[in-house]
Amino acid sequence: MFRLQLLLNSYGVPDFLLVLAYNRSAPNGAEGRSTGSAMGTLPGNTGHRDPTENTDPVRGRRSVDRQNETGRPRQGSNNLMTNIIIDDRESGCGIAEMLRKTASVSVSMQRLPLGDYLVDQRLLVERKTLKDFASSIKDGRLFRQASRLASHPVRSAILLEGTTDDLRQVHMRRESIQGALIALTIVYGIPVLRSIDTEESSRLLLYAARQVRTRQLRPLPRQGKRPRGKTKLQLYILQGLPGVGPERACRLLEVFRSVEAVVGASTEQLSSVPGVGQKTANAIRWSLSAKD
């Protein structure tokens, strides 16, 4: 099984897909459980193991598998250090302790102005239990947070944690929860991740870190055909900036007259353009500034 995994890894198959495939193909009694929820059925990894084994919570196998015969970790992108900053208000949930037990993960605690987990300065994750999710829908806090996450220069996601039993206790209609999920994913453009407990949440954070890191090494494709004509091409380029759609691109080009001038503009100059605003101006300058 290990040799097969190494072969599939060499073709770029992510580890978590192999774990899910292994769980599904395991004999009766060895497969993981699945817990239903209002959003679907999610697999869980609850196979029995010896508590004395040193296991990797992400890969779900003995950490010795990640070493070669000399005892040194194998070379590869998954062995790069992952830095996770956790909001200090999350200290009691146990995720920080689980992450600290994982090799190649650096964890620090501090007060974050937005979100609960900042992963490699590339991904901001807001974690919510189903109970908290329901209460934030009722008091409107969810959509205020969603608006701030959507305008943040770092890519963001919401991690929704809990089971069907938790959902029954919140006494909220299924349609209300589905409506909130539609607003988050379609209106605000924020992906929603699902987990059944804190253990799976810690694994998802590391899955996401590895996926984002892999994609960062490759150029992001631009959808659609390259437009013809200088003005259309300039508008197309400007729409590649964060928070800039067709209307804002037209206004930027109208004010600055060229893409070069937009790139060289200060935050104050960008925010003075009608319809841009301070948050979008900050996001544009962040994307154009030197690499962190």
C-alpha positions as CSV (number, residue, x, y, z in Angstrom):
1,M,0.0,0.0,0.0
2,F,2.8,2.4,0.9
3,R,4.7,1.8,-2.4
4,L,1.4,2.4,-4.3
5,Q,0.9,5.7,-2.4
6,L,4.4,6.9,-3.2
7,L,3.8,6.1,-6.9
8,L,0.4,8.0,-6.9
9,N,2.1,10.9,-5.0
10,S,4.6,11.2,-7.7
11,Y,1.7,11.8,-10.2
12,G,0.4,14.6,-7.9
13,V,-2.5,12.7,-6.2
14,P,-3.2,14.5,-2.9
15,D,-2.7,12.4,0.3
16,F,-6.3,13.0,1.6
17,L,-7.8,11.4,-1.6
18,L,-5.7,8.3,-0.9
19,V,-6.9,8.2,2.7
20,L,-10.5,8.4,1.6
21,A,-10.1,5.8,-1.1
22,Y,-8.4,3.5,1.4
23,N,-11.2,3.9,4.0
24,R,-13.8,3.1,1.3
25,S,-12.0,0.0,0.1
26,A,-11.2,-1.3,3.7
27,P,-12.9,-4.6,4.8
28,N,-16.0,-4.6,7.0
29,G,-15.2,-3.4,10.5
30,A,-12.2,-1.4,9.4
31,E,-13.8,1.5,7.5
32,G,-14.3,4.9,9.0
33,R,-17.8,6.1,10.0
34,S,-19.8,8.7,8.2
35,T,-21.9,11.2,10.0
36,G,-24.9,12.7,8.3
37,S,-25.7,16.4,8.4
38,A,-28.0,18.9,6.9
39,M,-25.4,19.6,4.3
40,G,-24.7,16.0,3.3
41,T,-22.8,12.9,4.6
42,L,-19.2,13.3,5.5
43,P,-16.6,10.7,6.0
44,G,-14.8,10.4,9.3
45,N,-11.6,8.6,10.2
46,T,-12.2,6.6,13.3
47,G,-10.4,3.4,12.6
48,H,-8.9,1.6,15.7
49,R,-5.3,2.0,16.3
50,D,-2.7,1.4,19.0
51,P,-2.6,4.5,21.3
52,T,1.2,4.0,21.6
53,E,1.7,4.5,17.8
54,N,3.1,7.8,16.7
55,T,0.6,8.7,14.0
56,D,0.3,11.7,11.7
57,P,-3.2,13.2,12.1
58,V,-3.3,14.3,8.5
59,R,-2.1,11.1,6.7
60,G,-3.6,8.8,9.3
61,R,-0.6,6.4,9.3
62,R,2.6,5.9,11.3
63,S,4.9,8.8,11.0
64,V,7.8,6.4,10.4
65,D,6.3,6.0,6.9
66,R,7.4,9.5,6.1
67,Q,11.1,8.6,6.8
68,N,13.6,6.8,4.7
69,E,16.0,4.2,6.0
70,T,18.3,6.8,7.6
71,G,15.5,8.1,9.8
72,R,15.4,11.5,8.0
73,P,12.1,12.9,6.6
74,R,11.7,12.3,2.9
75,Q,12.1,15.3,0.7
76,G,9.0,16.9,-0.8
77,S,6.6,19.9,-0.6
78,N,4.7,18.3,2.2
79,N,7.7,18.5,4.5
80,L,7.9,22.3,4.3
81,M,7.1,24.1,7.5
82,T,3.5,25.2,7.8
83,N,3.0,28.2,10.0
84,I,-0.4,28.6,11.6
85,I,-1.4,31.6,13.7
86,I,-4.4,30.8,16.0
87,D,-6.7,33.3,17.6
88,D,-6.2,33.1,21.4
89,R,-10.0,32.7,21.8
90,E,-9.7,29.3,20.1
91,S,-7.3,28.0,22.8
92,G,-9.9,25.9,24.6
93,C,-11.1,23.8,21.6
94,G,-8.0,21.5,21.4
95,I,-7.1,22.1,17.8
96,A,-3.9,23.9,18.7
97,E,-2.7,20.9,20.7
98,M,-3.4,18.5,17.8
99,L,-1.6,20.7,15.3
100,R,1.5,21.0,17.6
101,K,1.8,17.2,17.6
102,T,2.1,17.2,13.8
103,A,5.6,17.3,12.3
104,S,6.6,20.4,10.2
105,V,3.9,22.6,11.8
106,S,4.6,25.8,13.7
107,V,1.8,27.1,15.9
108,S,1.5,30.4,17.6
109,M,-1.3,32.1,19.5
110,Q,-2.3,35.7,19.3
111,R,-5.4,37.9,18.9
112,L,-6.5,38.0,15.3
113,P,-8.6,41.0,14.2
114,L,-10.5,38.7,11.8
115,G,-10.9,34.9,11.5
116,D,-9.6,32.1,13.8
117,Y,-6.7,30.5,11.8
118,L,-4.2,32.3,9.6
119,V,-2.4,29.6,7.6
120,D,1.0,30.5,6.0
121,Q,-0.3,34.0,5.5
122,R,-2.2,32.6,2.5
123,L,-5.5,31.4,4.0
124,L,-7.7,32.9,6.7
125,V,-10.2,30.4,8.2
126,E,-13.2,31.3,10.4
127,R,-14.2,28.2,12.4
128,K,-17.8,27.8,13.6
129,T,-19.6,25.0,15.4
130,L,-23.1,24.3,14.1
131,K,-24.5,25.9,17.3
132,D,-22.5,29.1,16.8
133,F,-23.3,29.1,13.1
134,A,-27.1,29.0,13.9
135,S,-26.8,31.7,16.5
136,S,-24.8,33.9,14.2
137,I,-27.5,33.6,11.5
138,K,-30.1,34.7,14.0
139,D,-28.3,37.8,15.2
140,G,-26.9,38.7,11.8
141,R,-23.3,38.4,12.9
142,L,-22.5,35.8,10.2
143,F,-23.1,38.1,7.3
144,R,-21.1,41.0,8.9
145,Q,-18.2,38.5,9.2
146,A,-18.7,37.3,5.7
147,S,-18.6,40.8,4.3
148,R,-15.3,41.4,6.1
149,L,-13.8,38.1,5.0
150,A,-14.8,38.6,1.4
151,S,-13.0,42.0,1.3
152,H,-9.9,40.7,3.1
153,P,-6.8,40.6,0.8
154,V,-6.0,37.0,2.1
155,R,-8.0,34.2,0.7
156,S,-10.7,33.1,3.2
157,A,-12.9,30.2,4.1
158,I,-15.4,29.1,6.8
159,L,-14.9,25.8,8.6
160,L,-18.3,24.5,9.8
161,E,-17.9,21.9,12.5
162,G,-20.5,19.5,14.0
163,T,-22.8,16.5,13.4
164,T,-26.5,15.9,12.9
165,D,-27.0,15.6,16.6
166,D,-25.6,19.1,17.1
167,L,-27.9,20.4,14.4
168,R,-31.0,19.0,16.1
169,Q,-30.2,21.0,19.2
170,V,-30.1,24.4,17.5
171,H,-33.9,24.2,16.5
172,M,-33.4,26.0,13.2
173,R,-35.1,25.1,9.9
174,R,-33.1,23.3,7.3
175,E,-34.1,26.0,4.8
176,S,-32.6,28.7,6.9
177,I,-29.3,27.0,7.1
178,Q,-29.3,26.2,3.4
179,G,-30.1,29.9,2.6
180,A,-27.1,31.0,4.7
181,L,-24.8,28.6,2.9
182,I,-26.1,29.8,-0.5
183,A,-25.4,33.4,0.6
184,L,-21.9,32.5,1.8
185,T,-20.8,30.5,-1.2
186,I,-22.5,32.3,-4.1
187,V,-23.1,35.8,-2.9
188,Y,-20.0,36.4,-0.9
189,G,-17.8,33.8,-2.7
190,I,-16.5,32.2,0.5
191,P,-15.9,28.5,0.4
192,V,-17.4,26.4,3.3
193,L,-15.5,23.4,4.6
194,R,-17.2,20.7,6.7
195,S,-15.9,18.6,9.5
196,I,-17.5,16.5,12.2
197,D,-15.2,17.3,15.1
198,T,-12.0,19.2,16.1
199,E,-9.8,16.3,15.0
200,E,-11.1,16.4,11.5
201,S,-10.9,20.2,11.6
202,S,-7.2,20.1,12.4
203,R,-6.7,17.7,9.4
204,L,-8.7,20.0,7.1
205,L,-6.5,23.0,8.0
206,L,-3.4,21.0,7.0
207,Y,-5.0,19.7,3.8
208,A,-5.9,23.3,2.9
209,A,-2.4,24.5,3.7
210,R,-0.9,21.9,1.4
211,Q,-3.3,22.5,-1.4
212,V,-2.9,26.3,-1.3
213,R,0.9,25.9,-1.2
214,T,0.8,23.6,-4.3
215,R,-1.3,26.0,-6.2
216,Q,0.9,29.0,-5.3
217,L,3.7,27.3,-7.2
218,R,1.7,27.3,-10.4
219,P,0.3,30.3,-12.4
220,L,-3.4,30.9,-12.0
221,P,-5.3,30.4,-15.3
222,R,-7.4,33.3,-16.6
223,Q,-10.8,32.2,-17.9
224,G,-12.0,33.1,-21.3
225,K,-10.3,34.2,-24.5
226,R,-7.8,37.0,-24.6
227,P,-9.6,40.2,-25.8
228,R,-8.6,42.0,-28.9
229,G,-7.9,45.7,-28.9
230,K,-5.8,47.8,-26.5
231,T,-8.6,49.1,-24.3
232,K,-10.3,45.7,-23.9
233,L,-6.9,44.2,-23.1
234,Q,-6.3,46.8,-20.5
235,L,-9.7,46.2,-18.9
236,Y,-9.0,42.5,-18.9
237,I,-5.7,43.0,-17.1
238,L,-7.2,45.3,-14.4
239,Q,-10.0,42.8,-13.7
240,G,-7.2,40.4,-12.5
241,L,-6.7,42.7,-9.5
242,P,-8.6,41.7,-6.2
243,G,-12.0,43.3,-5.9
244,V,-12.0,44.7,-9.4
245,G,-14.8,43.8,-11.7
246,P,-15.8,45.2,-15.1
247,E,-17.3,48.5,-13.6
248,R,-14.3,49.2,-11.4
249,A,-11.9,48.4,-14.1
250,C,-13.6,51.0,-16.4
251,R,-13.4,53.6,-13.6
252,L,-9.8,52.9,-12.9
253,L,-8.8,53.2,-16.6
254,E,-10.9,56.3,-17.0
255,V,-9.1,58.0,-14.1
256,F,-5.5,56.8,-14.6
257,R,-5.6,56.3,-18.4
258,S,-3.3,53.3,-18.4
259,V,-2.6,50.1,-16.5
260,E,0.9,51.4,-15.8
261,A,-0.5,54.4,-13.9
262,V,-2.9,52.1,-11.9
263,V,0.1,49.9,-10.8
264,G,2.1,52.9,-9.7
265,A,-0.8,54.6,-7.9
266,S,-0.8,55.0,-4.1
267,T,-3.5,53.6,-1.8
268,E,-4.9,57.2,-1.4
269,Q,-5.1,57.7,-5.1
270,L,-6.8,54.4,-5.7
271,S,-9.3,54.9,-2.9
272,S,-10.2,58.3,-4.4
273,V,-11.6,56.6,-7.5
274,P,-15.5,56.5,-7.3
275,G,-16.6,53.0,-6.4
276,V,-13.2,51.7,-5.3
277,G,-13.1,52.5,-1.6
278,Q,-10.3,52.0,1.0
279,K,-10.6,48.2,1.4
280,T,-10.3,47.5,-2.4
281,A,-7.5,50.0,-2.6
282,N,-5.6,48.2,0.2
283,A,-6.2,44.9,-1.5
284,I,-4.9,46.2,-4.9
285,R,-1.7,47.7,-3.3
286,W,-1.2,44.4,-1.3
287,S,-1.4,42.3,-4.5
288,L,1.1,44.6,-6.3
289,S,3.6,45.0,-3.5
290,A,6.7,43.0,-3.1
291,K,6.4,39.3,-2.1
292,D,6.1,38.7,1.6
